[in-house]
Amino acid sequence: MNDRPAPPIQKIRATGAMKKLMAEYFGELKEAADSDSTKIAWCTSVGPAELLRSFGFQVYFPENHGALLGATRTATDLIPAANAIGYSPDICSYLTSDIGSYLRRSTPLTPAFGLEGVPRADVLVYNTNQCRDVHEWFAFYEREWNIPLLGIETPRGIGDITRDHIHALVQQYRGLIPTLEEVSGRTFDIDRLREVVQSSYRCTQLWKRVLELAQHRPSPLTFFDGTIHMGPAVVLRGDPRAEEYYALLITELEERVAQGVAAVPQESHRFYWEGMPVWGKIRDHAQTFSAHRSCVVASTYCNSWIFEALAEDDPFEGMARAYAEIFIARDEDFKEQYLARMARDYHIDGFVFHDAKTCPNNSNNRYGLSKRVTAKLKIPHVVISGDLNDLRMYSEEQTRTQFEALVEQLHEAG
């Protein structure tokens, strides 16, 4: 993406431990897929994973698979298979690449973890707090496998979250229990749910600490590091192993802070990434920013797995509030105030908004937010056009030109 030589990327030692933990997770999914006794539940990434774990399900997150398809740059070749059976190229490329992967019987889970394909679900559970597409995505597998499809229908564009919101959502969460009991063969255990939710809360607090360490100058990690190390917070929250991993990562990052070790050597500018990553360009983007002595220190995306409300005494109210409070489900006023706080806390010099072609729900530049933030905070921004998975929507030259223009603007401003 850029001809300027980039300083060497500062490797995080804990990455080895994370890879081992993720391999254990996928190994357990493989065992469950090969077993008649262990049930598998699919869950959206910001869905009721805690409730599913309380029933003893092995929980699989297809969005994690979607990100893997993007990161391995296989998605673009798989999307046409989903298009051919009627899924538009304009809808979520996680959805189309995942369904294309299933139709083509081709997945990076095979060479990486030995799974023959995506693990077949016994039940599918979604939450529309992110978008409608997750419902339609899971509905494909409901028809394919003739299994139960359950969902939480969360309102979108929420301002203040009211008791009415929480009451309605709690009723939906409780409404999942009879089917989950039937599929799992277990009776619901409120004490077990509390235990899992408490573990999930501790995980989210540790992950919060990881991300907040980037408030230091120089930052010990980048947004691009965060997209990798968020893995356990997504797929293993509610499992004590995720807590153990983040304790290890925090120790290493705190050592970096104490020793003045910078993720980007000679850090000069600090950026905020708003929107989805371009998964197939994570390393390229990390090197490009580093070459300009610029560090992307914070993002809405990585902070999406901080769930303060899981501390609620009632685990159902905690889940309902936590999964309704996420940025993507909120109104424009909330988003504007949120970005202002993040800009202050992380000492942001510039915003990078990613307009992801197939992800309108998480492309937050489309209703004037980027210009309002710049006008209010006097912090410049750039809008990069691309996509989370479909690299046909992405232009190397255009992105390079836009980013370099933003850096030049900051240089001129002194």
N, C-alpha and C positions, 0 to 999 in steps of 0.2 A: 504493500500500500504506500510505502514511502521509501525514498532512496537514502535518506539520512541514516547513518548507522545508529542502532539503538544500543544503549548500555545493556549489559547482561541482565536478564530478569532475575531478581532475587528469589531463589527457590525457598519454599517453606518446608522445613524438615518434616513437619507433621503430616505432609501429604502422603507419605508412605503408610502411616497408620490409618489415614482416611481411606485409602485404596483398599487396605486389608479389611476394614470394617464394611465397606460397600460390597466387597467380594463375599463376605460372610452373609450379608443380607440377600444377595442374589443366589447364593448357594442354598440358603434356607427356602427361598422361593422355588428353586429347582427341586429340592426334596419334597416340598409340598405338592408341586405339580405331578411328581411321580408317585404320590401317596394317595390312598383312598381315605385316610383318617384325618389329614389336616386340610382345612378349608381355606380357600383364597378369596379375599375380597378386593375388588378394584375400588380405588378411591381417588377423587380429584385432589390436587395438591393442597388446596385449602378447604378440605372437607373433613368430615367427622372421623378422622383416623383413630382418635382415642376410643370412641365408642366401639369401633370395629376390633381394635386390639383387646378391649375388655372381654370380648366374646372368644378370644383365642384365634382369630383369623390371622393368617399371613397377609399383610396388606401390600398391595402393588399399586404404584402410581404411574399411569400411562403418560402423564406429562413429563415425567423423568425420562421415559423412553423417547418421547418426542424430542426433548433436548439432546439426548444422545444421538438420535438420527441427524439432528442439525449439526452437532459438534463434529461428527464423523463425516460430514458432507455427503451422506448417502440420501438425504431427504429429497433433494431435487430430482433424483432418478426414480424415486418411489411414488411421488405425488401423482404423476399421470395415471397410475393404476387406480387410484381413488377417483380421479376425474372421470375415468372411463365408465365408472358405474354410477355417475350422476352427482358426485360431490364437486361443487364449484371450485375452481382455482382461486376464487376470491375469499373463501372461508379459511378458518384457522389452519395453518400449515402444520401444526402439531397433529391435528386431526387427520388431514389428508396424507401426511407422511406415515403416520402410524397405521392407518387403514391400508395404505399402499404396501407397507412392510408386511402386514398380515396377508394380504392378497398374493404378494410375490414370494411369501415364505422366506423372507430375507431380513435378518435383524443382526445388529452388532452384539446383541446379547449372546449369540452363539459363540463367536470366537472369544469374546471377553469373559463369559461366565459359564459357558457350556449348556445354556438353555436351548432347546430345539426351536423354540419360538417364544412369543409372549406367553406367560403362564395363564392357562385357561381359568377364568373366574367361576366361582360358585354364586357370587352375588356382585352386583354393580351398584356403587353408591356415589352420587355426584352432588355438587353444590353449585348453584347458578350464581354465586357471589362474584364469579369471574366473568361469565358470559353464558349465553344460550348454547354455544357450540359444544360445551362439555356434555350437556344433555344429549345432543344429537350424536356425539361421538360414542357415548356409552350405549345409546339406543341401537347403533350398528351391531354391537356385540350381543345385545339382548336378542336381536333377531337371529344372529348367527348361531348362538349357543342355546337359545330358548331357556334363559335363566332370569331370575328376578332383577328388575331395575328399580332402584329406590332413589329418591332425591329430596334435597332441601331447596326450596324455591326462595332465595333471598332477594329482597328488594334491591334495586340499583338506584344510583343517584341519591343516596341517603345523605341528609344533612345531620341534624342531631338524631341520635339513636334513642328512641323512646321506649317506655315500658311496653307499649303496644307492640312495637317491633319485636322485643325480646320474648314477650308472651307467645306471639304467633310462631316464632321460630322454635321455641322450646317445645311447643306442641308437635311441631314437625319432627324434631329430633326424637321425642318420645314415641312418635308414631312409627319409627323405624324398628322398634324393638321386637314386635311379634314376628316379623319376617326374619330378622337376624337370629332370633331364638330357634326358629324352625330350620333355617339353613345350617346353623352351627351345631345344633343339637344340644345347646347349653341354655340354662336359665340366666336371665339378666342378673348381674351382681353389682349393686350400686357401690359397694366398697371397692370392688376391683376397678370400676370406672374412676372413682376418686383417685385411686393409686396411679392409674395411667395418666390422668389429667395432671396430677401433681408432678409427675416425671416430665410430662410435656412442657409444663410451665417452667420447670427448672432448666430444661433444654433451651427454651426460648430466651430466658434471662442470660444464659451463658452466650448464646448466639448474639444477643444484644451487646454484651460486653465486647465480643470479637469486633463487631462493626464499629462500636464507639471508640475503639482504640485508634481508628483512622482519623479521629479529631486531632490527634497530635501532629505537630510539624517537626520533622517530616513524617508522613504516614508510614506505618509499618506494613500496610497491605493496600491493595487496590481493589476496585470493583471487580476486576477480572479474576482476582484471587477469590473474592467472595462468591462468584458464580460457581466455582468449583467446590469450595468448602461448605457451601450451604447444603450439600447433598444429604448429610445425616439429619439436618433440621427438617428436611422435606420428607424423607422416606423412613426415618427412624425416631421421630419425636414420639415420646411416650415409652421409649425403650431406654433403659439406663445407660446403654452403651453410647448413645448419642451424647449424654451428659459427660461421660468419661472422655470422649474425644474432644469436646470443646474445652474442657478443663486443660487438656494437653495443649491445644492450640493457643489458648490464652496465655499460658506460661511462656511459650515461645515468642508470641507477639509482644508481651510485656518486656521480655529480655531485649527485643529489638528497640523498643521505646527507650529503655534505660541506657542502651548503648548507642542510641542515635542512628540505628541502622534504618535506612530508607528503602521502601519498596521500589521507588524510582530515584536513583542517584541524582543528587543536585536538584531536588524537587523545586520547581519554580512556580508553576501554576497548579491550581486545585480545581477539579471539575466534578460536576454532579451528572450522573447518567439517569435520565428519566425515560422509562419504557423498558421493553424487552431487550435482552442481548441479541446480537446477530451471532447465533451460535457457531456458525461455520467460520467466523472471523475473530473469535475471542483472542487467540494468540496474536494475530495480525494487529488487532486494535491495541493490545497491551504494548506491543513493540513500537507502534506508531506514537502513542502518547509518551512513552518513555523516551523516544528519540527527541521529543520536544521538551524534555524535562518536565512533563506534565503528568500529574497523578489524578486518576479518577478515584476520588476518595469515598464517595457515597452514591447511593442509588435508592430509588423507591423499590426496585425489584428485590434486592437482597433483604431489605427491611420488611418485606411482606411476610416474613416468617418470625416476626416478633409479636407474640400474643399475650399482652399484659392481662387481658380479661380472664385468662385461664386460672388466675388466682382467686376467682370468685368461690365462695363456699359451696354453692350449688353447681356441680359440674355441668349440668345441662345449661344453666344460665351462662356459665363461663364459655362453653363452646359456642352458644348462640351469639353472644356479644363479640367474642374474639373473631369469629368468622364473618360477622357483619361489619366490623370496624375497618376492614382492610381498605387500603387506598383506592383500589380499583372500583369498589362499590360505592364510593362517596361522591358528593356533589362538587361542583367547581369551586365553591367558596372554601370548602374544607381543603381541597387539594392546593389551592393557592396559599392558604395559611400554613399548611404542612411544608411546602417547599420553602417558604420564607424561614421557618424554624430550622430546617435542614441547612439552608444556606448560611445561616448565622452560626449554627453549632459546628459545622465542618469547614468554615472559613472558605466558602466557595467563590472562585473567581469567574466561573463560566458554567453555563448549563449546556448539555448535549441532550436534545430531545430526539428519540428514535421514533420515526413514523413508520411502524411496521405494517406493510401493505395488508397482510391477512389477519392483523390483530387490532381492529379499530377500538376494541374495548380497553386496550392497554397502550394506546397511542394518544397521549394526553396533550398533544399540540393542536388538535383538530378543532377546538372550540375557543381558540384565542388565549389559552392559558400561558403559552410560552411568551407571547408578547406582553401580557399583563404582568407576568413575573418580572420580565426585564424592565418594564416601565416603573414598577413599584420598587424594585430592589436596586435598580441601576446596575444590574449584572447582565452582561451580554449572553446571548444564546445562539445556538445553531440547531437547525432541524436536519437530521440525516435521514434520507429515505432508504428503506431496505425492507427486511423481513426477519422474523425469528428463524425460519428454516429455509425458505425458498430463495436461494441465492440468485435466481433469475431476476429478482426485484432489486438487486443491490448493484451499485456502481462504484468500483474502486476509485476511479478518477474523480467522480463527483464528490465522494466522501472525503477524499484527501484534500481537494480544493476547499471545501467548506470548513474543514477542521483547521487547515493552515491559515485561512482567512481569520478565523476566530482567535487563534494564537497571536497572529500579527496585530490584531486589534488590541489584545491585552498588552503586548509589548509597547505599542504606541501610547497606551494609556499610562504606562510607567508602572 
